[in-house]
Structure formats: C-alpha cells, structure tokens
Amino acid sequence: MSSPIVECVPNFSEGRDEGVIEAIADAIRGVEGVSLLDVDPGAATNRTVMTMVGPPAAVVDAAYAAIATAADLIDMTQHSGAHPRMGATDVCPFVPVSGIDMDGCAALARQLGERVGNTLGIPVYLYESAASRPERRNLADVRAGEYEGLASRSEQAEWAPDFGPKTFNAKSGATAIGARPFLIAYNINLNTRNTKKAMKIAALVREKGIIRRENGAIVRDSDGNAVRDPGLFKCVKGIGWFIEEYGRCQVSLNLTNYDVSPMHEVLEATRKVALAEGVIVTGSELVGLVPKDAMTQAGRFYLMKEQSNPGVSERELVETAIHSMGLRDVGGFEPETRIIEYAIGGDGPLVSMSTRDFIDTLASSAPAPGGGSVASLCGAMSTALSAMVASLTHGKKGHEDQFEAQAKNSEIAQASKDAFLADIDHDTAAFNAIMAAMKLPKKTESDVAARATAITEATRLAIDVPLRVLERTVDAIAAAEVAATGNRNARSDAGVAALTAAAAAEGAFYNVLINLDGFDDAKYAERARARAETALAEVTARVEALSARIRDELRP
C-alpha cells in the first residue's frame, strides 16, 4: 500500500510583493518530502494561493512554516485587495489525495490549528470538515466581517476562536484552517467593467442565489429576513468583481464538488446568464491546480457537443477543454504544472522515453525493463490501434449506424491504453523491488526474517502487475473485436490490435508463472495461477477466431 499523500492549499494576503511571496514559498520548499506544486499570486486580489503535496506530517510542518513566515512579513493593518480576507494566512485547507480520508485531514487541521494558535498567537477557526460546530462549517460565515470585523468579533463569546488568543491580533488577523474535498477555484471572464452586472451573474449561478425583489423592494419573510431565489448550481460559491490588471470583470467561483457541478456545465450556464444580461463571456481562468478528471470530463463534453468522437487520448481531451473553456484568455495554462496528477508525477521514466531510448535500454545488459514491460507495451499498442480504428469510423459517411458503438469503444480503449502504459513502469519497479529486498542484510535472525518478508511482498507485487496486465487483455481483445466491425479500410489495423493483445496476454502469463515459481504463499499462488489460466484461455480463443475472420475478409 502506498504512503498517504495530502494536499494543502494555503492562501496568503499578499499578491504584490515578490520578496514576501518568495520567502513564504521558500519556507515550504525547506521542508523535506513536500513538493510545492504551484504559486499563484494576484495583484488585484492582493492574494497568493500556494499548493503543496506530501506526507501528512511533513505537510503540517510546511504549512506551519509558511504561516509563521507570513505572520512575520505581512501586516494586515496595511492590506487591501478585492478578495475577502481576515488574516495574513487567510485560509489553510487540507485535502485528501491518496491513502488518507477526510477524517484524517480534519485531524491534521486540528493539529496545525493548535500549534498555530498556541505558538504564534494567531486566532484560529476550524472550518468545513474540521469545524468544531455546525455554524462554522461554511467559510463565508467564518470570515463574515473580514479582517475589519475581527476586533468586534473578539468581544463575542460565540465567536471565540477554536485555538489561540481570544483577543484581536491586529498584525496577523485570524486564520481559518480546515479540511475539505478538492475545491476548484474558477474565474469566468466577462467583457464588461460593470461590477453590478458581474455580481448579478454570480448570484444567479451560485447555490446561495440572489435576493428577491418586487418593484425594486427587497422581499422579506415573516421574520424580516431577505428572501432568496436559489441559484442554478449546488456546491458553488461565487461573487462578481472588477479586476484592474485585466481591465474587466470576473465571476469568481469556488466549485466545492465538481462531480455535482462540473466546470463545463457551470461555464455554459454562465454564458447563457451573462448573454441575457447583455454580457459576453470571453474565457475563464483557474486559480491553483485542477484534478485531471475535471479536465477530461470537460474535454469529452465539448467533443460530444460538436458531435465528434470523445474517445481520444487524455492529452487531446485536456487540450480540447483548455481551448473550449478559454483557459488561456488572460494568462497561460500548462497542463504539466496546473493539473495535479501531472504536477505530482506524470508518466514514469520508461514511458517518458523516446522509442529509440526505450528499445536501446531494452537491448542493454540491464535486467529491466524486460518481458513484463514489453507485454504491457503490447497491450498499450493493441488498445491504441482499436481507438484509432474507432476514430477512423466515427463521423465517416456510410458508418452512421456504428457511431455510438465506436465512440464508446474508443473511450474504453483509451482508458485501457493508459493503464497498460502505466504498467510498463510498474512491472520494472516490481522487479527492482525484488532485487532491493534480496540485498537486505541477513546477519541476525531478525534480519533474515525481515528480508524474507520483504522478498515475499515484493514477489507478490511482481505477480500482481503482470496478472492485471493479462486480465486487462480480455478488454483489449474485446476492443479489437469492435474495431474489426468498423471502417473496412482499417481492417488490418484491427487485426494487428488482436495480435498485439495476444502477445500481451502470453507475455504477461509467462511473467506470472516465473514469479509464482517457489512463491511460499500456496493459497495465493493457486488463485493467481487459476486467474491467469482463465484469462489466457479466453484471450487465445478470441484472438484465433478474430484473426481467422480478418484473414478471410482480407483475402481477394
């Protein structure tokens, strides 16, 4: 099991002084094990969003170092900016990435909050999933009144901070520390300088909605509270503002659950709402990082909107999303640094090689990469060919009855292709883990036991990787079968897809067997061998049938 990884996204109330921003960033970089993925300053908002990832304990240390540096260098009595704020470090949320859940992130928030409050003397409010009481879950409620309202708030018992002094800290303000799902900070650019228009558009889109008016007067309920008409989207918070550096207004949104309210759907609705107000959306802007899934969802949406095949490569989906959403309208957007999965690691070292470098490495005296990685490569080539045939069929005259099936097949094939590609590196990593385990010391009884356990676990992994490659070739041959019903001019490509699927299956089978030899977990070995035999038999039979059919179709 991989070590837990957590993301932390502190927002600092300084977006103009490069020296201060760099000093805070250096405080994060100085903590071993933590990667600072993004530093996103804004002059108009006078705010910088930083994104870091790493093991939980290290990320807590880095967050504390950054908050301490911000407290030292930022004076809130001198601060002004377009974004709501209440402290030098305004908010500091923890976000689960892998191997940790929301409860774990809430525990980290409490740990950091206590440390900041007690050591730095900064009032700390816990929010979202770390909130100490229901009325503090919503960040907008916690930050109500902003920095300017903190002095009077400190006199209210119900708003005593969760940690730190109950008195007003004029220089550093207060900090909200919490735990939340992945939040997408998303700004939609407008062609207007009219802030009232931007505010109205934001109110119509966000969950909170807009205050109802009749004949210009606010409608109130029996208790005297303003009545609101809910906005179009759940899990969306937003305001409208004017950005001096862009010379235009924006609708600034926080999408707190992009599965409920995807970026592309919010953008398309905002385009309609804005147009009804006589305003045009010119593009959009992401602040900080975005999950790959949110971008590929958008890419598929826009390809389907133009009736194109959505079963293209991941990179093409991302580029489609970038262009369709206008993410380079007011600044750059490079996927390698702005998509969290790419920024954390991206492709492995073998997949990142050129074809020649990979083949030359394969042909060297190095024991890895070897047959297992080649089997995975064959699987990737098989599914890539099936996706290609689907693309050569979808949208072509005379194949209208196949558009839906081929589009679906290409999406499945693309996903399988990416999984096969990842296993090229996983197979070599598993072999290297066995070699490392064998080199462990064996001087004492405890050394021998630890070495034996390490070898067993590494060997189990070396069995699991080719086994999943083998079982995935069932999907690869299924994709080739659908491809073989597509564009006749690409029938030979479908045939090669079947043959490379067979090579992937047979090669992966060999690697399962060689690692099962002598493996000391007999029950596991028996189950793995049975699964491997079943998958190989199915793939072999289907490949033989498909190959025979394609040979007959291609013969004159």
Secondary structure, 3 states (H helix, E strand, C coil): CCCCEEEECCEECCCCCHHHHHHHHHHHHCCCCCEEEEEEEECCCCEEEEEEEECHHHHHHHHHHHHHHHHHHCCHHHCCCCCCCCECEEEEEEEEEECCCHHHHHHHHHHHHHHHHHHHCCCEEEEECCCCCHHHCCHHHHCCCCHHHHHHHCCCHHHCCCECCCCCCCCCECEEEEECCCCEEEEEEECCCCHHHHHHHHHHHCCCCEECEECCEECECCCCCECEECCCCCCEEEEEEEECCCCEEEEEEEECCCCCCCHHHHHHHHHHHHHHCCCCEEEEEEECCECHHHHHHHHHHHHHHCCCCCCCCHHHHHHHHHHHHCCCCCCCCCHHHHEHHHHHCCCCCCCCCCHHHHHHHHCCCCCCCCHHHHHHHHHHHHHHHHHHHHHHHCCCCCCHHHHHHHHHHHHHHHHHHHHHHHHHHHHHHHHHHHHHHHCCCCCCHHHHHHHHHHHHHHHHHHHHHHHHHHHHHHHHHHHHHHHCCCCHHHHHHHHHHHHHHHHHHHHHHHHHHHHHCCCCCHHHHHHHHHHHHHHHHHHHHHHHHHHHHHHHHHCC
